Amino acid sequence: MPYAWDEKGDVLEVVIDTPDEKRYHIDSDETGSSLIPFIRNVVEVTGQVYRDRFGRKAISVETYEAERKPESA
């Protein structure tokens, strides 16, 4: 899901909401940012879970697999 946007409305940050209503913020590094085209799709990620500087659950994504192709920009 989108979480933060710039002044033009482009998505800057995404989160993963799980079926059991947990939310994980995704690192905005190269791999994490590559999830932006998969907003509102089912995505399975692997990576390291940790607490970010705000105390939120976050994931440093190592790999991911999506059920659908990314949305076009």
mmCIF file of the N, C-alpha and C atoms, coordinates in Angstrom:
data_MODEL
# 
_entry.id   MODEL 
# 
loop_
_atom_site.group_PDB 
_atom_site.id 
_atom_site.type_symbol 
_atom_site.label_atom_id 
_atom_site.label_alt_id 
_atom_site.label_comp_id 
_atom_site.label_asym_id 
_atom_site.label_entity_id 
_atom_site.label_seq_id 
_atom_site.pdbx_PDB_ins_code 
_atom_site.Cartn_x 
_atom_site.Cartn_y 
_atom_site.Cartn_z 
_atom_site.occupancy 
_atom_site.B_iso_or_equiv 
_atom_site.pdbx_formal_charge 
_atom_site.auth_seq_id 
_atom_site.auth_comp_id 
_atom_site.auth_asym_id 
_atom_site.auth_atom_id 
_atom_site.pdbx_PDB_model_num 
ATOM 1   N N  . MET A 1 1  ? 0.845  -1.170  0.000   1.00 0.00 ? 1  MET A N  1 
ATOM 2   C CA . MET A 1 1  ? 0.000  0.000   0.000   1.00 0.00 ? 1  MET A CA 1 
ATOM 3   C C  . MET A 1 1  ? 0.895  1.240   0.000   1.00 0.00 ? 1  MET A C  1 
ATOM 4   N N  . PRO A 1 2  ? 0.442  2.315   -0.643  1.00 0.00 ? 2  PRO A N  1 
ATOM 5   C CA . PRO A 1 2  ? 1.213  3.556   -0.573  1.00 0.00 ? 2  PRO A CA 1 
ATOM 6   C C  . PRO A 1 2  ? 1.148  4.132   0.834   1.00 0.00 ? 2  PRO A C  1 
ATOM 7   N N  . TYR A 1 3  ? 2.212  4.793   1.255   1.00 0.00 ? 3  TYR A N  1 
ATOM 8   C CA . TYR A 1 3  ? 2.254  5.358   2.601   1.00 0.00 ? 3  TYR A CA 1 
ATOM 9   C C  . TYR A 1 3  ? 2.657  6.836   2.611   1.00 0.00 ? 3  TYR A C  1 
ATOM 10  N N  . ALA A 1 4  ? 3.560  7.235   1.697   1.00 0.00 ? 4  ALA A N  1 
ATOM 11  C CA . ALA A 1 4  ? 4.007  8.627   1.640   1.00 0.00 ? 4  ALA A CA 1 
ATOM 12  C C  . ALA A 1 4  ? 4.125  9.046   0.178   1.00 0.00 ? 4  ALA A C  1 
ATOM 13  N N  . TRP A 1 5  ? 3.804  10.315  -0.093  1.00 0.00 ? 5  TRP A N  1 
ATOM 14  C CA . TRP A 1 5  ? 3.805  10.853  -1.434  1.00 0.00 ? 5  TRP A CA 1 
ATOM 15  C C  . TRP A 1 5  ? 4.609  12.153  -1.483  1.00 0.00 ? 5  TRP A C  1 
ATOM 16  N N  . ASP A 1 6  ? 5.091  12.511  -2.686  1.00 0.00 ? 6  ASP A N  1 
ATOM 17  C CA . ASP A 1 6  ? 5.736  13.813  -2.847  1.00 0.00 ? 6  ASP A CA 1 
ATOM 18  C C  . ASP A 1 6  ? 4.681  14.849  -3.237  1.00 0.00 ? 6  ASP A C  1 
ATOM 19  N N  . GLU A 1 7  ? 5.114  16.073  -3.488  1.00 0.00 ? 7  GLU A N  1 
ATOM 20  C CA . GLU A 1 7  ? 4.176  17.160  -3.796  1.00 0.00 ? 7  GLU A CA 1 
ATOM 21  C C  . GLU A 1 7  ? 3.448  16.952  -5.116  1.00 0.00 ? 7  GLU A C  1 
ATOM 22  N N  . LYS A 1 8  ? 3.977  16.099  -6.009  1.00 0.00 ? 8  LYS A N  1 
ATOM 23  C CA . LYS A 1 8  ? 3.310  15.793  -7.282  1.00 0.00 ? 8  LYS A CA 1 
ATOM 24  C C  . LYS A 1 8  ? 2.358  14.607  -7.167  1.00 0.00 ? 8  LYS A C  1 
ATOM 25  N N  . GLY A 1 9  ? 2.356  13.954  -6.021  1.00 0.00 ? 9  GLY A N  1 
ATOM 26  C CA . GLY A 1 9  ? 1.490  12.796  -5.830  1.00 0.00 ? 9  GLY A CA 1 
ATOM 27  C C  . GLY A 1 9  ? 2.144  11.470  -6.148  1.00 0.00 ? 9  GLY A C  1 
ATOM 28  N N  . ASP A 1 10 ? 3.449  11.488  -6.441  1.00 0.00 ? 10 ASP A N  1 
ATOM 29  C CA . ASP A 1 10 ? 4.166  10.233  -6.696  1.00 0.00 ? 10 ASP A CA 1 
ATOM 30  C C  . ASP A 1 10 ? 4.455  9.527   -5.370  1.00 0.00 ? 10 ASP A C  1 
ATOM 31  N N  . VAL A 1 11 ? 4.315  8.215   -5.372  1.00 0.00 ? 11 VAL A N  1 
ATOM 32  C CA . VAL A 1 11 ? 4.535  7.426   -4.158  1.00 0.00 ? 11 VAL A CA 1 
ATOM 33  C C  . VAL A 1 11 ? 6.026  7.401   -3.825  1.00 0.00 ? 11 VAL A C  1 
ATOM 34  N N  . LEU A 1 12 ? 6.342  7.720   -2.579  1.00 0.00 ? 12 LEU A N  1 
ATOM 35  C CA . LEU A 1 12 ? 7.716  7.706   -2.093  1.00 0.00 ? 12 LEU A CA 1 
ATOM 36  C C  . LEU A 1 12 ? 8.004  6.530   -1.171  1.00 0.00 ? 12 LEU A C  1 
ATOM 37  N N  . GLU A 1 13 ? 6.971  6.092   -0.450  1.00 0.00 ? 13 GLU A N  1 
ATOM 38  C CA . GLU A 1 13 ? 7.163  5.037   0.548   1.00 0.00 ? 13 GLU A CA 1 
ATOM 39  C C  . GLU A 1 13 ? 5.967  4.101   0.512   1.00 0.00 ? 13 GLU A C  1 
ATOM 40  N N  . VAL A 1 14 ? 6.251  2.797   0.675   1.00 0.00 ? 14 VAL A N  1 
ATOM 41  C CA . VAL A 1 14 ? 5.190  1.798   0.696   1.00 0.00 ? 14 VAL A CA 1 
ATOM 42  C C  . VAL A 1 14 ? 5.260  0.982   1.981   1.00 0.00 ? 14 VAL A C  1 
ATOM 43  N N  . VAL A 1 15 ? 4.122  0.391   2.304   1.00 0.00 ? 15 VAL A N  1 
ATOM 44  C CA . VAL A 1 15 ? 4.027  -0.523  3.438   1.00 0.00 ? 15 VAL A CA 1 
ATOM 45  C C  . VAL A 1 15 ? 3.376  -1.808  2.949   1.00 0.00 ? 15 VAL A C  1 
ATOM 46  N N  . ILE A 1 16 ? 3.600  -2.861  3.694   1.00 0.00 ? 16 ILE A N  1 
ATOM 47  C CA . ILE A 1 16 ? 2.901  -4.118  3.436   1.00 0.00 ? 16 ILE A CA 1 
ATOM 48  C C  . ILE A 1 16 ? 1.941  -4.331  4.588   1.00 0.00 ? 16 ILE A C  1 
ATOM 49  N N  . ASP A 1 17 ? 0.666  -4.472  4.246   1.00 0.00 ? 17 ASP A N  1 
ATOM 50  C CA . ASP A 1 17 ? -0.360 -4.822  5.222   1.00 0.00 ? 17 ASP A CA 1 
ATOM 51  C C  . ASP A 1 17 ? -0.638 -6.306  5.065   1.00 0.00 ? 17 ASP A C  1 
ATOM 52  N N  . THR A 1 18 ? -0.564 -7.039  6.164   1.00 0.00 ? 18 THR A N  1 
ATOM 53  C CA . THR A 1 18 ? -0.740 -8.489  6.120   1.00 0.00 ? 18 THR A CA 1 
ATOM 54  C C  . THR A 1 18 ? -2.196 -8.863  6.370   1.00 0.00 ? 18 THR A C  1 
ATOM 55  N N  . PRO A 1 19 ? -2.591 -10.090 6.016   1.00 0.00 ? 19 PRO A N  1 
ATOM 56  C CA . PRO A 1 19 ? -3.962 -10.533 6.264   1.00 0.00 ? 19 PRO A CA 1 
ATOM 57  C C  . PRO A 1 19 ? -4.359 -10.469 7.741   1.00 0.00 ? 19 PRO A C  1 
ATOM 58  N N  . ASP A 1 20 ? -3.374 -10.593 8.637   1.00 0.00 ? 20 ASP A N  1 
ATOM 59  C CA . ASP A 1 20 ? -3.700 -10.518 10.070  1.00 0.00 ? 20 ASP A CA 1 
ATOM 60  C C  . ASP A 1 20 ? -3.546 -9.090  10.613  1.00 0.00 ? 20 ASP A C  1 
ATOM 61  N N  . GLU A 1 21 ? -3.622 -8.112  9.698   1.00 0.00 ? 21 GLU A N  1 
ATOM 62  C CA . GLU A 1 21 ? -3.664 -6.681  10.018  1.00 0.00 ? 21 GLU A CA 1 
ATOM 63  C C  . GLU A 1 21 ? -2.386 -6.147  10.654  1.00 0.00 ? 21 GLU A C  1 
ATOM 64  N N  . LYS A 1 22 ? -1.263 -6.725  10.314  1.00 0.00 ? 22 LYS A N  1 
ATOM 65  C CA . LYS A 1 22 ? 0.026  -6.172  10.735  1.00 0.00 ? 22 LYS A CA 1 
ATOM 66  C C  . LYS A 1 22 ? 0.546  -5.315  9.591   1.00 0.00 ? 22 LYS A C  1 
ATOM 67  N N  . ARG A 1 23 ? 1.277  -4.274  9.929   1.00 0.00 ? 23 ARG A N  1 
ATOM 68  C CA . ARG A 1 23 ? 1.825  -3.367  8.924   1.00 0.00 ? 23 ARG A CA 1 
ATOM 69  C C  . ARG A 1 23 ? 3.343  -3.333  9.043   1.00 0.00 ? 23 ARG A C  1 
ATOM 70  N N  . TYR A 1 24 ? 4.000  -3.450  7.895   1.00 0.00 ? 24 TYR A N  1 
ATOM 71  C CA . TYR A 1 24 ? 5.454  -3.396  7.831   1.00 0.00 ? 24 TYR A CA 1 
ATOM 72  C C  . TYR A 1 24 ? 5.874  -2.304  6.856   1.00 0.00 ? 24 TYR A C  1 
ATOM 73  N N  . HIS A 1 25 ? 6.678  -1.386  7.316   1.00 0.00 ? 25 HIS A N  1 
ATOM 74  C CA . HIS A 1 25 ? 7.214  -0.342  6.456   1.00 0.00 ? 25 HIS A CA 1 
ATOM 75  C C  . HIS A 1 25 ? 8.365  -0.940  5.658   1.00 0.00 ? 25 HIS A C  1 
ATOM 76  N N  . ILE A 1 26 ? 8.463  -0.555  4.405   1.00 0.00 ? 26 ILE A N  1 
ATOM 77  C CA . ILE A 1 26 ? 9.478  -1.113  3.518   1.00 0.00 ? 26 ILE A CA 1 
ATOM 78  C C  . ILE A 1 26 ? 10.617 -0.116  3.357   1.00 0.00 ? 26 ILE A C  1 
ATOM 79  N N  . ASP A 1 27 ? 11.853 -0.593  3.532   1.00 0.00 ? 27 ASP A N  1 
ATOM 80  C CA . ASP A 1 27 ? 13.019 0.254   3.295   1.00 0.00 ? 27 ASP A CA 1 
ATOM 81  C C  . ASP A 1 27 ? 12.914 0.866   1.901   1.00 0.00 ? 27 ASP A C  1 
ATOM 82  N N  . SER A 1 28 ? 13.291 2.124   1.791   1.00 0.00 ? 28 SER A N  1 
ATOM 83  C CA . SER A 1 28 ? 13.221 2.811   0.500   1.00 0.00 ? 28 SER A CA 1 
ATOM 84  C C  . SER A 1 28 ? 14.519 2.680   -0.293  1.00 0.00 ? 28 SER A C  1 
ATOM 85  N N  . ASP A 1 29 ? 15.218 1.575   -0.096  1.00 0.00 ? 29 ASP A N  1 
ATOM 86  C CA . ASP A 1 29 ? 16.428 1.333   -0.892  1.00 0.00 ? 29 ASP A CA 1 
ATOM 87  C C  . ASP A 1 29 ? 16.002 0.852   -2.283  1.00 0.00 ? 29 ASP A C  1 
ATOM 88  N N  . GLU A 1 30 ? 16.954 0.453   -3.095  1.00 0.00 ? 30 GLU A N  1 
ATOM 89  C CA . GLU A 1 30 ? 16.650 0.063   -4.477  1.00 0.00 ? 30 GLU A CA 1 
ATOM 90  C C  . GLU A 1 30 ? 15.658 -1.099  -4.543  1.00 0.00 ? 30 GLU A C  1 
ATOM 91  N N  . THR A 1 31 ? 15.869 -2.138  -3.747  1.00 0.00 ? 31 THR A N  1 
ATOM 92  C CA . THR A 1 31 ? 14.966 -3.297  -3.782  1.00 0.00 ? 31 THR A CA 1 
ATOM 93  C C  . THR A 1 31 ? 13.596 -2.929  -3.238  1.00 0.00 ? 31 THR A C  1 
ATOM 94  N N  . GLY A 1 32 ? 13.551 -2.228  -2.116  1.00 0.00 ? 32 GLY A N  1 
ATOM 95  C CA . GLY A 1 32 ? 12.267 -1.828  -1.548  1.00 0.00 ? 32 GLY A CA 1 
ATOM 96  C C  . GLY A 1 32 ? 11.489 -0.913  -2.471  1.00 0.00 ? 32 GLY A C  1 
ATOM 97  N N  . SER A 1 33 ? 12.164 0.031   -3.108  1.00 0.00 ? 33 SER A N  1 
ATOM 98  C CA . SER A 1 33 ? 11.504 0.956   -4.030  1.00 0.00 ? 33 SER A CA 1 
ATOM 99  C C  . SER A 1 33 ? 10.966 0.244   -5.266  1.00 0.00 ? 33 SER A C  1 
ATOM 100 N N  . SER A 1 34 ? 11.546 -0.888  -5.611  1.00 0.00 ? 34 SER A N  1 
ATOM 101 C CA . SER A 1 34 ? 11.058 -1.620  -6.783  1.00 0.00 ? 34 SER A CA 1 
ATOM 102 C C  . SER A 1 34 ? 9.685  -2.248  -6.529  1.00 0.00 ? 34 SER A C  1 
ATOM 103 N N  . LEU A 1 35 ? 9.199  -2.190  -5.291  1.00 0.00 ? 35 LEU A N  1 
ATOM 104 C CA . LEU A 1 35 ? 7.850  -2.692  -4.983  1.00 0.00 ? 35 LEU A CA 1 
ATOM 105 C C  . LEU A 1 35 ? 6.760  -1.675  -5.324  1.00 0.00 ? 35 LEU A C  1 
ATOM 106 N N  . ILE A 1 36 ? 7.117  -0.420  -5.543  1.00 0.00 ? 36 ILE A N  1 
ATOM 107 C CA . ILE A 1 36 ? 6.119  0.620   -5.794  1.00 0.00 ? 36 ILE A CA 1 
ATOM 108 C C  . ILE A 1 36 ? 5.172  0.265   -6.943  1.00 0.00 ? 36 ILE A C  1 
ATOM 109 N N  . PRO A 1 37 ? 5.626  -0.274  -8.062  1.00 0.00 ? 37 PRO A N  1 
ATOM 110 C CA . PRO A 1 37 ? 4.683  -0.627  -9.131  1.00 0.00 ? 37 PRO A CA 1 
ATOM 111 C C  . PRO A 1 37 ? 3.693  -1.732  -8.752  1.00 0.00 ? 37 PRO A C  1 
ATOM 112 N N  . PHE A 1 38 ? 3.920  -2.429  -7.650  1.00 0.00 ? 38 PHE A N  1 
ATOM 113 C CA . PHE A 1 38 ? 3.041  -3.531  -7.244  1.00 0.00 ? 38 PHE A CA 1 
ATOM 114 C C  . PHE A 1 38 ? 2.028  -3.116  -6.175  1.00 0.00 ? 38 PHE A C  1 
ATOM 115 N N  . ILE A 1 39 ? 1.796  -1.821  -6.044  1.00 0.00 ? 39 ILE A N  1 
ATOM 116 C CA . ILE A 1 39 ? 0.827  -1.322  -5.053  1.00 0.00 ? 39 ILE A CA 1 
ATOM 117 C C  . ILE A 1 39 ? -0.515 -2.002  -5.283  1.00 0.00 ? 39 ILE A C  1 
ATOM 118 N N  . ARG A 1 40 ? -1.131 -2.399  -4.190  1.00 0.00 ? 40 ARG A N  1 
ATOM 119 C CA . ARG A 1 40 ? -2.437 -3.063  -4.155  1.00 0.00 ? 40 ARG A CA 1 
ATOM 120 C C  . ARG A 1 40 ? -2.429 -4.439  -4.836  1.00 0.00 ? 40 ARG A C  1 
ATOM 121 N N  . ASN A 1 41 ? -1.266 -5.069  -4.890  1.00 0.00 ? 41 ASN A N  1 
ATOM 122 C CA . ASN A 1 41 ? -1.137 -6.440  -5.376  1.00 0.00 ? 41 ASN A CA 1 
ATOM 123 C C  . ASN A 1 41 ? -0.640 -7.312  -4.235  1.00 0.00 ? 41 ASN A C  1 
ATOM 124 N N  . VAL A 1 42 ? -0.851 -8.591  -4.363  1.00 0.00 ? 42 VAL A N  1 
ATOM 125 C CA . VAL A 1 42 ? -0.321 -9.533  -3.389  1.00 0.00 ? 42 VAL A CA 1 
ATOM 126 C C  . VAL A 1 42 ? 1.146  -9.764  -3.710  1.00 0.00 ? 42 VAL A C  1 
ATOM 127 N N  . VAL A 1 43 ? 2.000  -9.517  -2.717  1.00 0.00 ? 43 VAL A N  1 
ATOM 128 C CA . VAL A 1 43 ? 3.438  -9.659  -2.889  1.00 0.00 ? 43 VAL A CA 1 
ATOM 129 C C  . VAL A 1 43 ? 3.985  -10.433 -1.695  1.00 0.00 ? 43 VAL A C  1 
ATOM 130 N N  . GLU A 1 44 ? 4.855  -11.389 -1.972  1.00 0.00 ? 44 GLU A N  1 
ATOM 131 C CA . GLU A 1 44 ? 5.532  -12.119 -0.905  1.00 0.00 ? 44 GLU A CA 1 
ATOM 132 C C  . GLU A 1 44 ? 6.974  -11.640 -0.868  1.00 0.00 ? 44 GLU A C  1 
ATOM 133 N N  . VAL A 1 45 ? 7.403  -11.167 0.294   1.00 0.00 ? 45 VAL A N  1 
ATOM 134 C CA . VAL A 1 45 ? 8.774  -10.665 0.410   1.00 0.00 ? 45 VAL A CA 1 
ATOM 135 C C  . VAL A 1 45 ? 9.554  -11.490 1.419   1.00 0.00 ? 45 VAL A C  1 
ATOM 136 N N  . THR A 1 46 ? 10.861 -11.531 1.213   1.00 0.00 ? 46 THR A N  1 
ATOM 137 C CA . THR A 1 46 ? 11.764 -12.087 2.207   1.00 0.00 ? 46 THR A CA 1 
ATOM 138 C C  . THR A 1 46 ? 12.775 -11.000 2.530   1.00 0.00 ? 46 THR A C  1 
ATOM 139 N N  . GLY A 1 47 ? 13.196 -10.985 3.755   1.00 0.00 ? 47 GLY A N  1 
ATOM 140 C CA . GLY A 1 47 ? 14.157 -9.987  4.176   1.00 0.00 ? 47 GLY A CA 1 
ATOM 141 C C  . GLY A 1 47 ? 14.271 -9.960  5.676   1.00 0.00 ? 47 GLY A C  1 
ATOM 142 N N  . GLN A 1 48 ? 14.910 -8.914  6.152   1.00 0.00 ? 48 GLN A N  1 
ATOM 143 C CA . GLN A 1 48 ? 15.138 -8.791  7.586   1.00 0.00 ? 48 GLN A CA 1 
ATOM 144 C C  . GLN A 1 48 ? 14.097 -7.849  8.195   1.00 0.00 ? 48 GLN A C  1 
ATOM 145 N N  . VAL A 1 49 ? 13.424 -8.333  9.250   1.00 0.00 ? 49 VAL A N  1 
ATOM 146 C CA . VAL A 1 49 ? 12.435 -7.530  9.967   1.00 0.00 ? 49 VAL A CA 1 
ATOM 147 C C  . VAL A 1 49 ? 13.131 -6.868  11.148  1.00 0.00 ? 49 VAL A C  1 
ATOM 148 N N  . TYR A 1 50 ? 12.839 -5.602  11.351  1.00 0.00 ? 50 TYR A N  1 
ATOM 149 C CA . TYR A 1 50 ? 13.452 -4.852  12.448  1.00 0.00 ? 50 TYR A CA 1 
ATOM 150 C C  . TYR A 1 50 ? 12.530 -3.692  12.838  1.00 0.00 ? 50 TYR A C  1 
ATOM 151 N N  . ARG A 1 51 ? 12.887 -2.955  13.853  1.00 0.00 ? 51 ARG A N  1 
ATOM 152 C CA . ARG A 1 51 ? 12.172 -1.737  14.243  1.00 0.00 ? 51 ARG A CA 1 
ATOM 153 C C  . ARG A 1 51 ? 12.940 -0.547  13.677  1.00 0.00 ? 51 ARG A C  1 
ATOM 154 N N  . ASP A 1 52 ? 12.240 0.338   12.943  1.00 0.00 ? 52 ASP A N  1 
ATOM 155 C CA . ASP A 1 52 ? 12.914 1.499   12.377  1.00 0.00 ? 52 ASP A CA 1 
ATOM 156 C C  . ASP A 1 52 ? 13.100 2.574   13.444  1.00 0.00 ? 52 ASP A C  1 
ATOM 157 N N  . ARG A 1 53 ? 13.641 3.712   13.057  1.00 0.00 ? 53 ARG A N  1 
ATOM 158 C CA . ARG A 1 53 ? 13.952 4.771   14.030  1.00 0.00 ? 53 ARG A CA 1 
ATOM 159 C C  . ARG A 1 53 ? 12.720 5.358   14.697  1.00 0.00 ? 53 ARG A C  1 
ATOM 160 N N  . PHE A 1 54 ? 11.528 5.080   14.133  1.00 0.00 ? 54 PHE A N  1 
ATOM 161 C CA . PHE A 1 54 ? 10.276 5.529   14.735  1.00 0.00 ? 54 PHE A CA 1 
ATOM 162 C C  . PHE A 1 54 ? 9.614  4.435   15.574  1.00 0.00 ? 54 PHE A C  1 
ATOM 163 N N  . GLY A 1 55 ? 10.269 3.274   15.683  1.00 0.00 ? 55 GLY A N  1 
ATOM 164 C CA . GLY A 1 55 ? 9.733  2.160   16.456  1.00 0.00 ? 55 GLY A CA 1 
ATOM 165 C C  . GLY A 1 55 ? 8.731  1.312   15.692  1.00 0.00 ? 55 GLY A C  1 
ATOM 166 N N  . ARG A 1 56 ? 8.595  1.568   14.381  1.00 0.00 ? 56 ARG A N  1 
ATOM 167 C CA . ARG A 1 56 ? 7.648  0.814   13.560  1.00 0.00 ? 56 ARG A CA 1 
ATOM 168 C C  . ARG A 1 56 ? 8.295  -0.474  13.060  1.00 0.00 ? 56 ARG A C  1 
ATOM 169 N N  . LYS A 1 57 ? 7.476  -1.508  12.832  1.00 0.00 ? 57 LYS A N  1 
ATOM 170 C CA . LYS A 1 57 ? 7.985  -2.726  12.205  1.00 0.00 ? 57 LYS A CA 1 
ATOM 171 C C  . LYS A 1 57 ? 8.347  -2.398  10.760  1.00 0.00 ? 57 LYS A C  1 
ATOM 172 N N  . ALA A 1 58 ? 9.513  -2.847  10.341  1.00 0.00 ? 58 ALA A N  1 
ATOM 173 C CA . ALA A 1 58 ? 9.983  -2.558  8.992   1.00 0.00 ? 58 ALA A CA 1 
ATOM 174 C C  . ALA A 1 58 ? 10.668 -3.789  8.415   1.00 0.00 ? 58 ALA A C  1 
ATOM 175 N N  . ILE A 1 59 ? 10.791 -3.798  7.097   1.00 0.00 ? 59 ILE A N  1 
ATOM 176 C CA . ILE A 1 59 ? 11.458 -4.895  6.405   1.00 0.00 ? 59 ILE A CA 1 
ATOM 177 C C  . ILE A 1 59 ? 12.497 -4.320  5.453   1.00 0.00 ? 59 ILE A C  1 
ATOM 178 N N  . SER A 1 60 ? 13.682 -4.871  5.540   1.00 0.00 ? 60 SER A N  1 
ATOM 179 C CA . SER A 1 60 ? 14.712 -4.625  4.538   1.00 0.00 ? 60 SER A CA 1 
ATOM 180 C C  . SER A 1 60 ? 14.562 -5.775  3.538   1.00 0.00 ? 60 SER A C  1 
ATOM 181 N N  . VAL A 1 61 ? 13.967 -5.487  2.394   1.00 0.00 ? 61 VAL A N  1 
ATOM 182 C CA . VAL A 1 61 ? 13.602 -6.524  1.430   1.00 0.00 ? 61 VAL A CA 1 
ATOM 183 C C  . VAL A 1 61 ? 14.842 -7.061  0.725   1.00 0.00 ? 61 VAL A C  1 
ATOM 184 N N  . GLU A 1 62 ? 14.960 -8.392  0.725   1.00 0.00 ? 62 GLU A N  1 
ATOM 185 C CA . GLU A 1 62 ? 16.036 -9.051  -0.011  1.00 0.00 ? 62 GLU A CA 1 
ATOM 186 C C  . GLU A 1 62 ? 15.528 -9.557  -1.359  1.00 0.00 ? 62 GLU A C  1 
ATOM 187 N N  . THR A 1 63 ? 14.355 -10.220 -1.336  1.00 0.00 ? 63 THR A N  1 
ATOM 188 C CA . THR A 1 63 ? 13.733 -10.705 -2.569  1.00 0.00 ? 63 THR A CA 1 
ATOM 189 C C  . THR A 1 63 ? 12.226 -10.543 -2.436  1.00 0.00 ? 63 THR A C  1 
ATOM 190 N N  . TYR A 1 64 ? 11.552 -10.565 -3.580  1.00 0.00 ? 64 TYR A N  1 
ATOM 191 C CA . TYR A 1 64 ? 10.090 -10.536 -3.562  1.00 0.00 ? 64 TYR A CA 1 
ATOM 192 C C  . TYR A 1 64 ? 9.541  -11.253 -4.774  1.00 0.00 ? 64 TYR A C  1 
ATOM 193 N N  . GLU A 1 65 ? 8.292  -11.668 -4.648  1.00 0.00 ? 65 GLU A N  1 
ATOM 194 C CA . GLU A 1 65 ? 7.575  -12.317 -5.733  1.00 0.00 ? 65 GLU A CA 1 
ATOM 195 C C  . GLU A 1 65 ? 6.161  -11.780 -5.718  1.00 0.00 ? 65 GLU A C  1 
ATOM 196 N N  . ALA A 1 66 ? 5.684  -11.342 -6.875  1.00 0.00 ? 66 ALA A N  1 
ATOM 197 C CA . ALA A 1 66 ? 4.347  -10.766 -6.984  1.00 0.00 ? 66 ALA A CA 1 
ATOM 198 C C  . ALA A 1 66 ? 3.445  -11.696 -7.780  1.00 0.00 ? 66 ALA A C  1 
ATOM 199 N N  . GLU A 1 67 ? 2.145  -11.694 -7.435  1.00 0.00 ? 67 GLU A N  1 
ATOM 200 C CA . GLU A 1 67 ? 1.187  -12.528 -8.157  1.00 0.00 ? 67 GLU A CA 1 
ATOM 201 C C  . GLU A 1 67 ? 0.845  -11.954 -9.520  1.00 0.00 ? 67 GLU A C  1 
ATOM 202 N N  . ARG A 1 68 ? 0.953  -10.629 -9.673  1.00 0.00 ? 68 ARG A N  1 
ATOM 203 C CA . ARG A 1 68 ? 0.598  -9.971  -10.918 1.00 0.00 ? 68 ARG A CA 1 
ATOM 204 C C  . ARG A 1 68 ? 1.755  -9.132  -11.421 1.00 0.00 ? 68 ARG A C  1 
ATOM 205 N N  . LYS A 1 69 ? 1.630  -8.700  -12.681 1.00 0.00 ? 69 LYS A N  1 
ATOM 206 C CA . LYS A 1 69 ? 2.622  -7.782  -13.232 1.00 0.00 ? 69 LYS A CA 1 
ATOM 207 C C  . LYS A 1 69 ? 2.396  -6.397  -12.619 1.00 0.00 ? 69 LYS A C  1 
ATOM 208 N N  . PRO A 1 70 ? 3.440  -5.579  -12.594 1.00 0.00 ? 70 PRO A N  1 
ATOM 209 C CA . PRO A 1 70 ? 3.295  -4.240  -11.997 1.00 0.00 ? 70 PRO A CA 1 
ATOM 210 C C  . PRO A 1 70 ? 2.323  -3.367  -12.783 1.00 0.00 ? 70 PRO A C  1 
ATOM 211 N N  . GLU A 1 71 ? 1.704  -2.406  -12.059 1.00 0.00 ? 71 GLU A N  1 
ATOM 212 C CA . GLU A 1 71 ? 0.834  -1.426  -12.713 1.00 0.00 ? 71 GLU A CA 1 
ATOM 213 C C  . GLU A 1 71 ? 1.709  -0.496  -13.530 1.00 0.00 ? 71 GLU A C  1 
ATOM 214 N N  . SER A 1 72 ? 1.191  -0.059  -14.657 1.00 0.00 ? 72 SER A N  1 
ATOM 215 C CA . SER A 1 72 ? 1.974  0.873   -15.472 1.00 0.00 ? 72 SER A CA 1 
ATOM 216 C C  . SER A 1 72 ? 1.943  2.253   -14.851 1.00 0.00 ? 72 SER A C  1 
ATOM 217 N N  . ALA A 1 73 ? 3.013  2.993   -15.043 1.00 0.00 ? 73 ALA A N  1 
ATOM 218 C CA . ALA A 1 73 ? 3.145  4.320   -14.431 1.00 0.00 ? 73 ALA A CA 1 
ATOM 219 C C  . ALA A 1 73 ? 2.345  5.353   -15.167 1.00 0.00 ? 73 ALA A C  1 
# 
